[in-house]
């Protein structure tokens, strides 16, 4: 698998080579990728991201840290909230001016 940044750089290199009259096949051979992969990666004006389900992707910057995740778990499992779903707990906490995470983040825990 190839990261999106490397994929974009590879497509750029091939495009530059083709622009100076080289064949895409030869450029792909040098970079050790198939021409089919190159064509699958390219969309008009952009490089497609890897859509395979098992592709490696960077963690989103807003992902809960281990400490934040444990804090949310402690609150959701506390006696006060144990009979409530995360979609009930999060709005209740927000009403009391406590914001730990989004409803969606709490459901994924």
N, C-alpha and C positions, 0 to 999 in steps of 0.2 A: 504494500500500500504506500501511497505517496501523499505527503501533506499538501494541503491546498497551496501554500506558498511555493513549494517546490514544483508543483504542477503548473502554476502560473508562470514560473520562471522557465520551465521546460517549453511550454507553449510559446513564450516570447522568443526563446532561442530558435525554435523551429521556424516561427514566422519570419524572423530576421534572415535566417538562412534561405528560406524560400523566396523572400523579397529580392535577394541578390542572385536569383535564377538557379538555385539548387532544387533538387527534387525532395519532397517531403519524406519519401521512403529512405533516402540516404541519410537525411538529418535524423530521422527516427532510429535508424540502424546505429549511428554514432552514439546516440543517447541511450541505446539499448531499451527502447520501448517499441511497441508495435504501432504501425500506422493507424490501425483500428482504434487503439487507445487514444492516440492523438485526436482523431476525429470525434471520438466520444467525449473528450474533454472540452472541445471547443463549441461555444454557442456564439451567436452574433454579439459582438462587442464584450464578451466576457468568457471566463473560464469556469466551467461547471464544477461545483463541489462534489466530493465523493459521496454518493448517495447509498452506498452499500450499507446494510444494517450493522455489519461488524467492522466498519471503518473506524480508525482511530481519529478521535476528534478532541480538540482542546477543551478543558473544562471551562464553562462559562464563568466570567468574572464575578457574577453575582451568586455563585454557589455558596451555600452555607458552609462555614468552617466546621471542623469536628466539635469545637467548643459550643458554637451556636446551635448545631444540630442536637447536641446533648442537652442544652438548655431547653430547647423546644420539647424534646422528649420528656424531660423531667416535668415540665408544666402540663403537657398533655396527659401524662400518667399520674399526676397528682390527684389526691382524693377529690379535690374540688371540681376537677374537670374530667375525671375518668369515665363518666357516663355520657360525655358530650363528644361529638365528632369535631375534627379540626375545623370544618367549615362553620361550626358554632363557636368554637373557642376563639379563633382569630378575631372575628368582629367584636366579641365581648371584650377582649383585651384592648383592642383599638379604642373602644368606647371609654375605657378607663385610662387611656393615653399610654398604653404599653404596646409597642410594636416590635415583635421579634422577627417575623418573616411574613411573607405573603401566604394567603390561603393555599395556593397551589404548592408552594414549597413545603408547607406543613403536611399536606396530604401525601407527598412523596417520601416522607420519613418513615 
